[in-house]
């Protein structure tokens, strides 16, 4: 290093480029090695479409989502398709027994959001056992 005397001040520069590189490498390392916990608050049993139909338990609640996103609980149509109405109907039909099996049947043309809302309502009503109904596939 050469220092000049006179009107100019002595300037020392620190190169921080390697420091920034190390910080970015540490950031990438921690992002890659971080594990995310997945909390399951509802058990979902998906039956196979070509399997034999299991015997239905004696007591269950049937929730049907039609193609327009309307809900039926045990055959009774709900006044609207809000989640609070669905939760109230599920609690009424369950009679406080949250161990009942809830079978969710959705029309193949129903909006995905209506099915997800039904699943959320079932979980918020306290039911832990859910089956999603499918129809059998006829194989030639």
BELCORHU-V896340 format. One record per backbone hydrogen bond with DSSP energy under -1.0 kcal/mol. CO is the residue of the C=O (numbers start at 1). NH is the residue of the N-H. E is the energy in kcal/mol with one decimal. If there is no record, write none. Layout:
co=CO nh=NH e=E
co=CO nh=NH e=E
This chain:
co=16 nh=20 e=-2.2
co=17 nh=21 e=-2.2
co=18 nh=22 e=-2.1
co=19 nh=23 e=-2.1
co=20 nh=24 e=-2.4
co=21 nh=25 e=-2.2
co=22 nh=26 e=-2.3
co=23 nh=27 e=-2.4
co=24 nh=28 e=-2.5
co=25 nh=29 e=-2.3
co=26 nh=30 e=-2.5
co=27 nh=31 e=-2.1
co=28 nh=32 e=-2.2
co=29 nh=33 e=-2.1
co=43 nh=130 e=-1.5
co=45 nh=132 e=-1.3
co=61 nh=103 e=-2.8
co=62 nh=74 e=-3.3
co=63 nh=105 e=-3.0
co=64 nh=72 e=-2.0
co=65 nh=107 e=-2.5
co=66 nh=69 e=-1.9
co=70 nh=66 e=-2.3
co=71 nh=78 e=-2.2
co=72 nh=64 e=-2.7
co=73 nh=76 e=-1.7
co=76 nh=73 e=-2.5
co=82 nh=86 e=-1.7
co=83 nh=87 e=-2.6
co=84 nh=88 e=-2.2
co=85 nh=89 e=-2.1
co=86 nh=90 e=-2.4
co=87 nh=91 e=-2.6
co=88 nh=92 e=-2.1
co=89 nh=93 e=-2.6
co=90 nh=94 e=-2.5
co=91 nh=95 e=-1.4
co=94 nh=97 e=-1.8
co=96 nh=98 e=-1.0
co=98 nh=128 e=-1.0
co=101 nh=61 e=-2.6
co=102 nh=131 e=-2.8
co=103 nh=63 e=-2.9
co=104 nh=133 e=-2.6
co=105 nh=65 e=-2.8
co=107 nh=110 e=-1.9
co=111 nh=115 e=-1.3
co=112 nh=116 e=-2.5
co=113 nh=117 e=-2.5
co=114 nh=118 e=-1.8
co=115 nh=119 e=-2.3
co=116 nh=120 e=-2.5
co=117 nh=121 e=-2.5
co=118 nh=122 e=-2.2
co=119 nh=123 e=-2.1
co=120 nh=124 e=-2.8
co=121 nh=125 e=-1.6
co=122 nh=127 e=-1.7
co=123 nh=126 e=-1.2
co=128 nh=43 e=-1.7
co=129 nh=102 e=-2.0
co=130 nh=45 e=-2.6
co=131 nh=104 e=-3.4
